[in-house]
Amino acid sequence: MTDTLTLGYSPCPNDTYIFYALVHGRLEGAPQVHEVLQDIETLNGMASRGELDVVKVSFHALGHLLSDYCLLHAGGALGRGCGPLVVARQPITDLATCRVAIPGRMTTAALLVQLYAPDLTEVVEMPFHHILEATRAGDVDAGVIIHESRFTYQRLGLQKVVDLGAWWESSTGHAIPLGGIAARRALGTERIAAIDRAVRDSVDYAHAHPDEVRDYVAAHAQEMDREVMEAHIGVYVNNYTLDYGRDGVAAITDLLARAAVAGILPATGAPLFSRRDQP
């Protein structure tokens, strides 16, 4: 085990905002990290192969990884009004009959659309930033969009078919769990706890120094205008980002349990966190 940890996260504004202070050495006593920036489905795959010490993963992927990775309390994307959307060029009455683009099979977006439309059989995997254009061009009947696409789809003349986050919230009463920060269990509980504190401190630093963080965030969001970038952070970085709390943990647990009942995820007895004394 080296002193420097590999830390994988996406170049999306919420992740670069969260991890700026940690990767730039702004936190006294924090673990040293080497950052790896990739899209979320690539990170899901890297985690499945055990290639990263600490990694942002979809909760869908986490359900397959709990024997080797545990969830941190800080740094995740969970909230209300922030779930994936299904969009199309025209109204759709039965999604199960459609050809639907998804941003990777292990994304939470793919899990949610399977829970919403269990009879859906024809899905097309593609990078999330290609889905809007593929939908507009008619290459697919509908697309499941995430990240900044939820703020821009109307510019391409597309319309919302269903807000999967709103469907989840109304069906369960929970906030929608999208992705979390996972650490290899082999790091040990003390080191994992130190990483967790560092991620929380990094979020606090970004809140206290938004002007310092902004250039780093913008450098990795080059095709995104400032208004969309700020809206993205405002939606995906919230109180749950500092700590899921009891209601956040309940939401995550419910999502994984429903996916297991549907046969999408394996049932597992592994705890979410590094210790069993979860909130």
VEXMAR-43162 format. One line per 10 residues: their letters; for each residue x, y, z of N, C-alpha, C. Coordinates in steps of 0.001 Angstrom, whole numbers, plus 500000, padded with zeros to 6 digits. Atoms other than C-alpha are relative to their C-alpha. Last residue first. Layout:
VEXMAR-43162
a> X,Y,Z,X,Y,Z,X,Y,Z | ... .
end
This chain:
VEXMAR-43162
pqdrrsflpa> 501010,499125,499420,473627,506220,511413,498603,499455,499800 | 500439,498994,500952,475869,503228,510707,498963,500918,500685 | 500720,498993,499214,477527,501334,513561,499631,501163,499090 | 501425,500324,499954,478358,498428,511239,499193,501018,500811 | 500386,500538,498701,481703,499948,510376,498505,499711,499981 | 498885,500814,499546,483209,500453,506929,499741,499392,501373 | 498860,499230,499534,479871,501614,505550,501090,499078,500549 | 499679,498891,500902,477200,499971,503431,501316,500664,500372 | 500490,498689,499570,477300,496716,505377,500381,501084,498994 | 498915,499074,499666,477811,493459,503471,499430,501342,500424 .
gtapligava> 500023,499727,498571,474862,491086,503669,501070,500966,500421 | 498711,500063,499322,474246,491168,499948,499827,500304,501472 | 500201,499736,498579,471299,490505,497651,501343,499830,500697 | 499961,501157,499109,472475,490693,494066,499673,500423,501425 | 498812,500055,499156,471277,493612,491973,499985,498720,500829 | 499005,499188,500691,468829,493726,489065,501321,499986,500746 | 499016,500861,500641,466662,490855,490296,501071,500744,499239 | 500272,500035,501440,463699,493130,490996,500981,499111,499243 | 501289,500683,500176,463945,492288,494715,499666,499858,498517 | 499770,501419,499727,467635,493237,494601,498715,499200,499800 .
aralldtiaa> 499279,500546,501146,466867,496560,492908,500272,498507,500186 | 500961,500130,501096,464239,497319,495535,500665,499391,498762 | 500923,501096,499689,466756,496581,498309,499007,499788,498870 | 499287,501259,500187,469473,498736,496733,499080,498808,500250 | 499691,500166,501419,467096,501679,496374,500671,498657,499743 | 501235,500353,500705,465714,501215,499892,500266,499775,498518 | 500341,501376,499654,469181,501168,501449,498762,499531,499250 | 499037,500867,500679,470165,504342,499623,499646,498528,500232 | 500264,499919,501435,467012,506153,500730,500912,499057,499225 | 501245,500732,500259,467358,504960,504332,499680,499994,498510 .
vgdrgydlty> 499667,501426,499945,470989,506122,504365,498767,499154,499720 | 499236,500324,501196,469847,509552,503229,500371,498537,499940 | 500937,500072,501118,467135,509684,505889,500715,499696,498687 | 500865,501176,499943,469550,508715,508638,499070,499899,498796 | 500957,500029,498899,472211,511232,507723,499100,498780,499901 | 501311,500482,500423,473774,511361,504267,498956,500090,501110 | 500312,501230,499269,476635,513540,505443,498600,499567,499600 | 499168,500015,498798,478371,516539,503858,499797,498725,500806 | 498622,500141,500448,476917,515931,500397,500971,499970,501177 | 499656,501415,500045,473501,515315,501952,501455,499778,499585 .
nnvyvgihae> 499690,500474,498650,473364,518998,502863,500373,498521,500031 | 500993,499572,499018,473611,519982,499211,500372,499445,501372 | 499247,499848,498749,475866,519715,496157,499056,500609,501027 | 499384,501265,499595,473919,518277,493205,500877,500087,501248 | 500918,501140,499917,471406,521035,492504,500654,498797,500664 | 501088,499706,499083,473466,524143,493275,499047,498832,500195 | 499489,500088,498626,476553,522671,491630,498871,500212,500999 | 499601,501391,499770,474667,522069,488381,500493,499812,501436 | 501243,500724,499721,473020,525490,488542,500290,498544,500325 | 500434,499626,498657,476462,527099,488845,498712,499267,500380 .
mverdmeqah> 499040,500528,499038,477740,525206,485817,499560,500291,501433 | 500284,501425,499857,474593,525955,483808,500915,499376,501036 | 501309,500130,499359,474999,529692,484455,499636,498539,500227 | 499869,499774,498560,478720,529578,483701,498669,499817,500736 | 499948,498590,499633,478271,528045,480261,499916,500144,501515 | 501166,499658,499192,479233,524410,479773,500067,501485,500360 | 501113,499852,500938,481552,523224,477013,498719,500419,500707 | 499704,499023,501045,484673,523867,479088,498853,500213,499022 | 501365,499867,500520,483407,522134,482220,500027,500977,498827 | 500461,501346,500357,486783,520821,483395,498561,500005,499490 .
aavydrvedp> 499013,500591,500905,488436,524242,483397,499579,498616,499541 | 500253,499544,501367,485261,525755,484882,500957,499357,498999 | 501261,500578,500459,485557,523670,488068,499761,500351,498533 | 499768,501433,500167,489204,524573,488501,498746,499314,499472 | 499194,500184,501214,488440,528250,487881,500280,498524,499730 | 500759,499825,501240,485553,528240,490385,500824,499725,498742 | 500348,501290,500600,487386,526765,493380,499500,500158,498566 | 498773,500758,500240,489120,529966,494430,499718,498714,499234 | 499269,499334,501079,485943,532013,494010,501285,499269,499657 | 500557,500306,501331,483912,529493,496014,500751,500654,498861 .
hahaydvsdr> 499123,499355,500981,486219,529659,499065,499492,499767,498571 | 499380,498804,499420,484078,528864,502156,500824,500781,498987 | 501055,499073,499589,481729,526432,500390,500590,501319,500491 | 500591,499450,501220,484709,524832,498651,498892,500991,500328 | 499049,499034,500561,486510,524434,501981,499415,500656,498746 | 500048,498785,499185,483468,522792,503564,500916,501078,499436 | 501276,499342,500326,483318,520304,500690,499877,501312,500779 | 499826,499444,501334,487012,519523,501159,498731,500698,499527 | 499266,498747,499854,486476,519088,504901,500200,500678,498645 | 500911,499030,499393,483803,516460,504192,500684,501367,500148 .
vardiaaire> 500993,499657,501029,486155,514667,501792,499015,501029,500557 | 499361,499127,500982,488977,514830,504361,499024,500412,498902 | 499876,498651,499418,486767,513445,507119,500582,500972,498979 | 501350,499453,499881,485812,510476,504922,500039,501419,500563 | 500389,499575,501346,489446,509865,504009,498627,500665,500047 | 499212,498801,500298,490381,509794,507694,499659,500549,498617 | 500573,498893,499224,487531,507363,508423,500745,501299,499723 | 501246,499622,500667,488744,505111,505598,499343,501168,500729 | 499627,499223,501176,492220,505136,507103,498758,500451,499231 | 499418,498724,499577,490888,504104,510496,500354,500869,498796 .
tglarraaig> 501003,499051,499517,488522,501452,509095,500596,501348,500390 | 500174,500049,498550,491075,499622,506993,499121,501128,500509 | 499276,498863,499420,492362,500295,503469,499898,500017,501520 | 498659,500425,499604,491235,496773,502512,500832,501144,500573 | 500056,500460,498612,487637,498015,502517,501388,499614,500514 | 499693,501431,499867,488378,499910,499320,500030,499611,501473 | 498594,500257,499674,486689,503304,499451,500214,498500,500137 | 499699,501310,499422,483422,504421,497857,501499,499864,500227 | 498563,500212,499983,482154,507931,497193,500284,498705,500748 | 499303,499785,498742,478495,508072,496280,501485,499755,499851 .
glpiahgtss> 498660,500554,499936,476155,508311,493330,500660,500333,501316 | 499414,500105,501331,472511,508924,492488,501381,499347,500034 | 498555,500246,499917,470343,508483,495586,500574,499778,498597 | 499480,500914,501006,466910,510129,495112,501508,499831,500160 | 499173,499289,500964,465276,511591,498217,500603,498976,499045 | 498575,499742,499769,462799,509244,499803,500553,501001,498992 | 499871,498966,498974,458990,509292,499922,501438,500374,500289 | 499350,500493,498786,458997,505980,498048,500010,500996,501153 | 500267,501420,499756,456753,506339,494996,500492,499539,501366 | 501430,500165,499737,456596,510163,494960,499656,498546,500342 .
ewwagldvvk> 500383,499264,498789,460365,510492,495370,498528,499775,500336 | 499449,500691,498833,461134,507772,492818,499528,500667,501292 | 500723,501272,499870,458798,509278,490220,500474,499243,501235 | 501313,499660,499441,460278,512738,490889,499148,498749,500172 | 499799,499606,498611,463747,511301,490330,498687,500327,500685 | 499827,501224,499217,462682,509467,487195,500258,500301,501474 | 498920,499668,499082,461309,512669,485661,500147,498810,500940 | 500183,500261,498573,459211,511299,482842,501236,500470,500745 | 500950,501106,499949,458676,512019,479148,499685,499665,501451 | 499883,500967,498918,460330,515439,479136,498903,498952,499891 .
qlglrqytfr> 500952,499843,498906,460457,517238,475833,500156,498876,501017 | 500448,501249,499391,463154,517781,473234,499049,500286,501150 | 501370,500287,500380,463489,520867,471047,499469,498688,500555 | 499980,500839,501198,467270,520944,471277,498598,499599,499562 | 499368,499221,501067,467278,523896,473696,500041,499232,498687 | 501055,499251,500696,464814,521936,475825,500566,500844,498861 | 500679,500823,501013,467548,519419,476680,498953,500783,499211 | 499848,499501,501369,469780,522035,478372,499148,499271,498956 | 500194,498555,500085,469350,521878,482166,499931,500505,498560 | 501337,499696,499495,468795,518116,482426,499708,501493,499944 .
sehiivgadv> 500997,500153,501070,471809,517666,480150,498598,500336,500480 | 500444,498703,500505,474029,519129,482876,498941,499893,498912 | 499055,498880,499928,474242,515818,484729,499396,501265,499392 | 499477,499691,498672,471906,513044,483609,500856,501254,499912 | 498946,498989,499904,469777,512083,480612,500333,500314,501455 | 499930,499734,498564,467828,508920,479843,501178,500938,500218 | 498707,500073,499339,467101,509052,476123,499875,500299,501476 | 499933,499201,498779,464085,508370,473959,501377,499836,500611 | 501319,499403,499776,463184,506962,470555,500007,500939,501204 | 500742,500721,498969,466793,506379,469559,498655,500693,500180 .
dgartaelih> 499274,501271,499907,468781,507395,466475,499392,499095,501068 | 500864,501143,500243,466078,510023,465947,500718,498668,499992 | 499817,500483,501367,468494,512943,465527,499106,498810,499669 | 500461,498970,500938,467202,514702,468649,500056,499499,498560 | 501457,499922,499877,467575,511525,470679,499435,501005,499005 | 500533,501241,500565,471121,510910,469441,498478,499990,500047 | 499931,499905,501463,471936,514569,470083,499450,498742,499346 | 500910,498962,500505,470692,514421,473663,500006,500053,498483 | 501393,500454,499983,472374,511081,474362,499041,501051,499455 | 500468,500267,501359,475900,511952,473254,498491,499747,499943 .
hfpmevvetl> 500033,498743,500757,476974,513670,476513,499608,499796,498536 | 501138,499157,499639,475941,510615,478561,499907,501252,499142 | 499560,498968,499064,478322,508328,476698,498882,501002,500258 | 499146,498999,500639,476329,505564,474959,500461,501000,501046 | 499021,499312,499159,474483,502380,475877,500788,501004,499168 | 498773,499744,500736,471417,501483,473832,500942,500767,500918 | 499231,498862,499522,468399,499922,475496,501308,500079,499228 | 499069,499485,501005,465764,497667,473962,500674,501276,500515 | 498996,500977,500446,464123,495512,476609,501047,500588,499065 | 499125,499392,500999,461841,497712,478719,501112,499014,499619 .
dpaylqvlla> 500130,500741,501253,459371,495479,480550,500867,500575,498880 | 499345,501312,499925,460526,496718,483966,499902,499173,498731 | 500566,500722,501156,459669,500334,483087,500634,498617,499935 | 501187,499288,500477,460169,502402,486272,499294,499222,498892 | 501020,500097,498959,462553,499941,487947,498694,500646,499539 | 500429,501400,499920,464507,499531,484713,498924,499809,501068 | 500900,500217,501134,464552,503321,484213,499552,498541,499953 | 501303,499369,499790,465889,503711,487730,499053,499753,498835 | 500752,500740,498982,468695,501198,487281,498594,500566,500155 | 500437,501249,500625,469864,502798,484034,499185,499156,500972 .
attmrgpiav> 501020,499652,500992,469941,506223,485699,499457,498741,499322 | 501270,499990,499278,471808,504703,488637,498859,500372,499067 | 500401,498723,499432,474594,503951,486188,498687,499851,500769 | 499822,499990,498558,475886,500400,485765,499633,501338,500637 | 500855,500980,499329,474467,499864,482269,500115,500046,501519 | 499222,501082,499418,475940,503065,480844,499134,499074,500833 | 498594,499578,499867,474452,506478,479967,500873,498948,500680 | 499627,499880,498585,471160,505006,478681,501481,500340,500096 | 498568,499820,499718,469557,505422,475248,500212,500155,501500 | 499654,498967,499023,466040,504029,474824,501507,500042,500244 .
rctaldtipq> 498538,500152,500010,464523,502127,471900,500548,501173,500807 | 499076,499067,500647,460851,502168,472746,501446,499518,500032 | 499966,500326,501425,458103,499636,473420,501061,500795,499259 | 499511,501372,500187,458688,499656,477192,500105,499610,498532 | 498543,499989,500136,458356,503460,477248,500549,498609,499682 | 499517,501286,499473,454628,503250,476616,501497,499900,499746 | 500956,500548,499032,452822,506587,476182,500475,498690,500623 | 499912,501461,499991,455554,508618,474522,499047,499480,501068 | 500548,500738,498854,455132,512291,473600,500097,498492,499810 | 501460,499907,499974,457473,513665,470929,499471,499176,501165 .
ravvlpgcgr> 500419,498948,500938,461182,514356,470463,498501,500230,500055 | 500274,500497,501345,462099,512418,473582,499604,501173,499112 | 500446,498977,500948,463350,512870,477133,499828,499377,498619 | 500155,500650,501305,463706,510561,480142,499420,501052,499064 | 501214,499771,500780,465026,512544,483083,500013,499090,498779 | 499929,500087,501466,467567,511570,485714,498638,500261,499365 | 499892,501323,500603,467075,512754,489312,500105,500038,498481 | 498725,500110,500714,467888,516142,490815,500170,498668,499282 | 500027,499171,501200,464631,517474,492259,501257,499908,499170 | 501341,499923,500581,465413,516040,495656,500035,500947,498805 .
glaggahllc> 500811,498816,499723,468788,514942,496909,498618,499893,499407 | 501307,500478,499557,471663,512526,496741,499167,501224,500316 | 501052,499245,500701,475062,512973,495138,498665,499355,500339 | 500929,500621,500932,477812,511780,497468,499028,500967,499352 | 499604,499885,501394,480839,513478,498982,499008,499501,498977 | 499928,498682,500643,480510,512449,502612,500283,499862,498506 | 501170,499206,499607,479380,509334,504522,499925,501316,499225 | 499680,498913,499081,481828,507092,502673,498723,500759,500332 | 500426,498638,500295,480509,503873,501166,500560,500967,501041 | 501033,499481,499104,482327,500568,501375,499725,501450,499643 .
ydsllhglah> 500029,498561,499746,484211,498686,498680,498903,500326,501015 | 498656,499428,500058,485279,495053,498262,500059,501478,500347 | 499068,500922,499346,482188,493010,499190,501407,500590,500067 | 499937,499840,498549,480006,496008,498466,500894,498996,500713 | 498613,499844,499539,480855,496149,494769,500176,499909,501504 | 499212,501151,500455,477732,494987,492904,501373,499957,500670 | 500699,501219,499613,475356,497310,494782,500720,498729,499581 | 499625,500317,498624,477935,500062,494384,499344,498704,500467 | 498733,500734,500000,477390,499925,490628,500391,499577,501403 | 500250,501258,500704,473724,500939,490988,501265,499138,500024 .
fsvkvvdleg> 500518,500920,498990,474738,503529,493573,499623,498659,499381 | 501451,500009,499963,476845,505077,490820,499545,499061,501106 | 500703,501040,500743,480484,505354,491732,498500,500259,500040 | 501405,499651,500159,482890,508092,492816,499345,498923,499139 | 500577,499770,501320,486137,506384,493720,498544,500413,500107 | 501194,499223,499661,488662,505839,496485,499380,500447,498683 | 500167,500090,498548,491417,503231,496245,498703,500653,500453 | 499887,498736,499294,491085,502744,492493,499773,499795,501495 | 498852,499226,500459,491713,499766,490191,500225,501293,500779 | 499184,499684,498842,489496,497235,491944,501192,500881,499698 .
rsamgnltei> 498723,500705,500147,488190,495840,488651,500963,500309,501150 | 500329,501430,500081,484584,496782,489468,501260,499156,499852 | 500276,500504,498647,485914,500160,490595,499715,498506,499969 | 498714,500039,499294,487459,500793,487175,499813,499461,501418 | 499223,501127,500493,484175,499854,485517,501336,499865,500706 | 500678,501225,499548,482123,502211,487662,500794,498763,499583 | 499650,500175,498589,484720,504932,487007,499337,498748,500579 | 498605,500465,499986,484281,504449,483263,500458,499760,501429 | 500051,501418,500357,480503,504714,483773,501411,499414,499916 | 500477,500858,498916,480931,507934,485754,499978,498528,499609 .
dqlvehvqpa> 501458,499977,499911,483093,509776,483232,499541,498904,500951 | 500643,500774,501064,486782,509941,484086,498494,500152,500130 | 501280,499441,500441,489132,512089,486169,499472,499210,498808 | 500268,500614,501291,491869,510241,488077,498622,500475,499584 | 501342,500002,500577,493271,512196,491020,499982,499357,498624 | 499739,499790,501423,496387,511218,492937,498660,499877,499286 | 500757,500697,501034,495757,511616,496637,500536,500337,498617 | 499545,499608,501327,497670,512480,499788,499257,499177,498959 | 499238,500989,500775,495626,511961,502932,500438,500564,498655 | 500833,500881,500823,494560,515120,504790,500864,498982,499266 .
gelrghvlay> 500116,501335,499440,496736,516553,507570,499163,499025,499190 | 498897,500433,499147,496158,520170,506585,499720,498603,500563 | 500495,500491,498714,493640,520551,503805,501154,499439,500825 | 500451,498880,499177,494506,522755,500822,499607,499586,501422 | 499212,499880,498777,496614,520127,499115,499608,501152,500902 | 499044,498897,500098,495184,520653,495649,500741,500269,501307 | 498980,500325,501006,493501,517240,495407,501037,501110,499850 | 499270,501222,499694,491655,517671,498714,501111,499752,498992 | 499105,499760,498873,490666,521302,498178,500847,498774,500318 | 498952,499013,500261,489243,520719,494698,500999,500096,501152 .
fiytdnpcps> 498662,500540,499766,487382,517498,495544,501131,501001,499791 | 499830,500748,498752,483829,518754,496065,501468,499687,500271 | 500244,499092,498873,483843,521424,493354,500307,499303,501315 | 498804,499161,499948,485399,519009,490847,499886,501030,501128 | 498848,500767,499525,482682,516504,491729,501258,500856,500083 | 500175,500343,498589,479732,518925,491507,501208,499243,500539 | 499776,498912,499049,481046,520494,488307,499821,499625,501465 | 501227,499216,499841,481325,517240,486334,500178,501029,501114 | 499737,498583,500214,484902,516161,485631,498758,500877,500113 | 500326,499515,501332,484140,512775,487228,500368,501480,499856 .
ygltltdtm> 501274,499274,500016,485868,511196,490187,499794,500592,498619 | 500681,499817,501272,488660,508726,490864,498688,500741,500163 | 501335,499445,499790,491029,508995,493801,499366,500273,498648 | 500613,499656,501280,494222,506918,493867,498542,500385,500257 | 501188,500738,500404,495759,507096,497322,499561,500418,498604 | 500905,499228,500844,499306,508252,497999,498856,499116,499510 | 500532,498903,499202,501058,506608,500964,498985,500818,499217 | 499215,498773,500051,501452,503385,499027,499353,501070,500854 | 500842,498806,500000,500000,500000,500000,500881,501249,500000 .
end
